[in-house]
Amino acid sequence: MLDGGNQKRLSRRELLRRAGLLGLSVPAVSALLAACAREEATPTTAALPTTAPPAATPTAAPAATPTPAAAASPAVTVGPAAGEIVIGVLATLEGAFALFGDEGVRGVEMAIAEFGGEIGGKKLRIVKESTDATPQVAREKARKLIEQDRVDLIVGPLSGDEGLAIRDYAKTVPDKTFVNGTSAAQDTTLRDPAPNFFRFSTDGVQWMAGLGTYCYQEKGYRRVATLGEDYSYPYSQVAGFLLEFCKLGGEVAAQFWVPIGTRDYSSVISSMPADIDAIYVILGGSDAVNFLQAYADFGGQAALIGGSSTIDQNVLEAKGNIRQRVIGIPGAGPVAADNPDPAWQAWVEAYRKQFPDGLSTPSLFCWGYYVNAKGLLLGLREVNGDLSDGQKKLQAALAKVAFDGPTGHIELDENRQAIANNYVTEVAKGPDGNLYNKLVKVVEGVNQTLGLPKEQYLALGSFTRDNPKCEDIHRAFGS
Amino acid sequence: MTWTQFVTVTLNGLTLAALYFLVAVGFTLIFGLMRVVNLAHGSLYLFGGYVGWTVAERSGNWILGAVTAAVVAAVAGLALQQALLRPIQGQDLREALVTIGVSIVAADLMLAQWGGFTYGFSPPRAISGGARLPVLDIGYPRYRLFLLAFALVVGLVLWLLLTRTRLGITIRAAIDDRDMVSAVGVNVQRLFALMFAFGAGLAGLAGVVGGSAFSIASGEDARYLLASLIVVIIGGMGSLPGTAVASLLVALVEQYSLALFPTYAAIVSFLLMVVVLAVRPQGLFGRPA
């Protein structure tokens, strides 16, 4: 055996070369393998304990039951069978954003359950596809859903850059209809929108409505630094905060943009200027947790202001002592956990009933996928499930859909973008020990330009890591 | 950059290097001895972290959590080596592919078991909280200093083990020429199993020790695998001093770039790797073929 091994052994140099190559190809290969694995697993991902719908809701069951034929041969089940409507769901079901994806799928399942799992006598079936929050994979998976699984409609995606990619892809398949998940880059619908992409959820700028004003007027912050991940959604969030904060006279001392997945924030924290009142932080999932932990460890003095995902329920329910460090942080977003609105209370109740092992309160990801799926299903009901004529009838109906969701009235503007309520919140500890976003202020009917004149708003240009600056905001809108 | 900022960022680099060293050293030892590129190493790290968190939370004892994590990861590593890798020993491409497969399956299983939540540890009071550094008068988290000390101890023990003990001599001999070592009557298979379990155990331990500095969450496995790969490619596969020096280089470069130009921090460590590979393809401490 050793002799055999000896002959097969490669020279050290060859080995090193191969090892290096392997190392570089690991991300690619594993992404590929993960993709394959996920495709195979599509019918069964619902079996994960976290996403499995309870037996109490028979309506969601068809979607979750793996069709035996699917496992045997994909050729048998692809495409809608007679009398069924197939909805593809794009969400991040693995990796750092896995929890968000789970929440998104729950939102879709809630909406479908609400409609009894069928519309116009046609059964609703969902096909889940996992993305990894990158635009390339989102586009690839959307194509797979449409070309291979032959879905009629797509709900998703979850993350900012993905949304831009899906918007562009949607233009190439005009006879399919897309509704957003929670992707919240503003440009997805503000600039160059796709006629068949609808967003019933608000975007990253809208989610900040009210926060800049609250921080300036109530908290008395005058000078802030901003810290965010370096992609389209945090750009929108920072811009949304600055639009109000700068207009009132606030100043920005420094801006930091870090790569997604940054683990160690200690050096960023030590680079923060000393003369600031607060740091505006927009980081998602474990990035937010890592930052909050490091900030506490390093004895950070400035107050914190949270972007919508920094203080989302997913972060608040992180396990361990990090939870104690977020109490009192102001933030804003499309949901507030203790919203007294009966519609919200009823929705939270339904969520808890349908997902006993879900979060204590549904997160904004559940909300986003829910309102988008609900908008889509309302449109479908309007046309009685009729998808003929290249879905033209459905798309026309969707543009007119308006409804009262768990967070109040939602309607679309001419770019098929939601106008909805927004909530300024503060992290608080509930009587049961769970952390939640306590409602501070409701901002009603927030549109995409935060009520600012559209022409000047568009003239600011796309939001990037350097845009907008406070001076630009003063110049455009006065102060 | 001010003086205090420079010191803090340097300390951040040193402590991050400590963590990289803890994770990568098992990886490089396994490679050095067995020529197996264990691409499931990150999964062992994450697995150790989850198990350690669960035990620490139930028992309220962080140290017990860390020890359990090391033991459980070592057993998992041993099982991986005995059940899957031993039958295909010597076929390095297959070995690498099998370990990639294991890492993907493990990632999904762990996601099903622990969910997508982020887990934070509560280390004992003695090593948490802030410390005031003498002379410089800079506040610094005590846990990070512990991390640095811990990695130094592990590195020192390993170095003594490899250079001063009979086992270490056998291991070094086997790294140089395992057929010869086997011919003089050493049970090489047992040595392999021991080393694999040891490397896996270190990864599991790092899951708790490193997870306490940051956090544990789904997706960390891939990040630490990548970090380990960069470290051992720069340091030279299979070299203990190489791993130590490369950990320092990678972590310091990462921290300085995060402080100076955070936007481009992600690519800088890859740039470092490109430069090293261009100048010294075998890595800084790797031996030429």
Contacts between the chains, C-beta under 8 A, distances in Angstrom:
chain1	res1	chain2	res2	distance
A	2	B	179	5.7
A	2	B	182	5.9
A	4	B	90	7.4
A	5	B	89	6.6
A	5	B	90	4.1
A	5	B	179	7.9
A	6	B	179	5.8
A	8	B	90	5.1
A	8	B	91	6.7
A	9	B	35	7.6
A	9	B	90	6.6
A	10	B	92	7.1
A	11	B	289	5.3
A	12	B	282	7.8
A	12	B	287	7.0
A	12	B	289	4.5
A	13	B	281	7.8
A	13	B	282	7.2
A	13	B	288	7.4
A	13	B	289	3.1
A	14	B	289	7.6
A	15	B	35	6.1
A	15	B	92	6.7
A	15	B	237	7.7
A	16	B	237	6.0
A	16	B	281	7.0
A	16	B	282	5.7
A	16	B	283	7.5
A	16	B	286	6.6
A	16	B	289	7.6
A	17	B	281	7.6
A	18	B	92	6.7
A	18	B	93	7.3
A	19	B	31	7.3
A	19	B	37	5.1
A	19	B	233	7.6
A	19	B	237	6.0
A	20	B	233	5.7
A	20	B	277	6.8
A	20	B	281	8.0
A	22	B	37	5.8
A	22	B	39	7.5
A	22	B	96	5.3
A	23	B	37	7.6
A	23	B	229	4.1
A	23	B	230	7.8
A	23	B	233	5.9
A	26	B	39	6.0
A	26	B	100	7.0
A	26	B	225	7.0
A	26	B	226	7.3
A	26	B	229	7.0
A	27	B	222	7.3
A	27	B	226	7.0
A	29	B	100	6.2
A	30	B	100	5.9
A	30	B	103	7.0
A	30	B	104	6.3
A	30	B	222	7.0
A	33	B	100	6.6
A	33	B	101	7.3
A	33	B	104	5.5
A	34	B	104	5.8
A	34	B	107	8.0
A	37	B	104	5.9
A	37	B	108	7.4
A	41	B	108	7.9
A	48	B	111	7.3
A	48	B	112	5.2
A	49	B	112	6.4
A	50	B	112	7.7
A	50	B	115	5.3
A	50	B	116	7.6
A	94	B	107	6.9
A	94	B	108	7.1
A	94	B	111	6.4
A	94	B	218	7.1
A	94	B	219	7.8
A	95	B	218	6.2
A	95	B	219	4.1
A	95	B	222	7.5
A	96	B	217	6.2
A	96	B	218	6.4
A	96	B	219	3.7
A	97	B	116	7.5
A	98	B	111	5.7
A	98	B	115	7.7
A	98	B	116	3.4
A	98	B	218	4.8
A	98	B	219	7.5
A	99	B	115	6.5
A	99	B	116	3.0
A	99	B	117	6.2
A	99	B	218	7.8
A	100	B	116	7.4
A	101	B	116	7.6
A	102	B	115	7.7
A	102	B	116	6.2
A	230	B	263	5.6
A	256	B	262	5.2
A	257	B	262	6.1
A	257	B	263	4.8
A	258	B	258	7.0
A	258	B	262	4.7
A	258	B	263	7.4
A	258	B	265	6.7
A	259	B	262	7.9
A	259	B	263	7.6
A	259	B	265	6.0
A	259	B	266	3.8
A	261	B	219	7.5
A	261	B	223	6.4
A	262	B	258	7.2
A	262	B	262	7.9
A	262	B	265	7.2
A	263	B	214	5.1
A	263	B	223	6.8
A	264	B	12	6.7
A	264	B	16	5.5
A	264	B	214	6.7
A	264	B	254	7.6
A	264	B	255	7.1
A	264	B	258	7.3
A	265	B	258	8.0
A	266	B	8	7.4
A	266	B	9	8.0
A	266	B	12	4.2
A	266	B	144	7.6
A	266	B	255	7.5
A	267	B	8	7.5
A	267	B	9	4.7
A	267	B	12	4.9
A	267	B	13	7.8
A	267	B	255	4.5
A	267	B	256	7.5
A	267	B	258	4.4
A	267	B	259	4.1
A	268	B	258	5.7
A	268	B	259	7.0
A	268	B	262	5.9
A	270	B	4	8.0
A	270	B	5	5.2
A	270	B	8	4.2
A	270	B	9	6.0
A	270	B	12	7.3
A	270	B	259	6.8
A	271	B	5	6.5
A	271	B	9	7.8
A	271	B	259	4.8
A	271	B	260	8.0
A	271	B	262	8.0
A	285	B	116	7.9
A	285	B	118	6.5
A	285	B	217	7.0
A	286	B	118	4.3
A	286	B	215	5.6
A	286	B	217	3.9
A	286	B	219	7.3
A	286	B	220	7.6
A	289	B	118	4.3
A	289	B	120	6.4
A	289	B	215	4.9
A	289	B	217	7.5
A	290	B	214	5.0
A	290	B	215	5.5
A	293	B	120	6.1
A	293	B	214	6.9
A	293	B	215	6.4
A	294	B	214	7.8
A	297	B	130	7.2
A	297	B	141	3.8
A	297	B	143	6.8
A	297	B	144	7.4
A	298	B	130	7.7
A	298	B	139	7.2
A	298	B	140	7.7
A	298	B	141	6.2
A	299	B	130	5.3
A	299	B	139	5.3
A	314	B	116	7.8
A	314	B	117	7.8
A	315	B	118	7.3
A	317	B	117	6.6
A	318	B	117	6.1
A	318	B	118	4.1
A	318	B	119	7.1
A	318	B	120	6.1
A	318	B	215	7.3
A	319	B	53	7.1
A	319	B	57	7.5
A	319	B	117	5.4
A	319	B	118	7.1
A	319	B	119	4.5
A	319	B	120	6.6
A	320	B	53	7.4
A	320	B	57	7.7
A	320	B	119	5.7
A	320	B	120	3.2
A	320	B	121	6.0
A	320	B	122	6.2
A	320	B	215	7.7
A	321	B	120	6.0
A	321	B	121	8.0
A	321	B	122	4.6
A	322	B	118	7.6
A	322	B	120	3.9
A	322	B	215	7.0
A	323	B	120	7.9
A	465	B	263	6.8
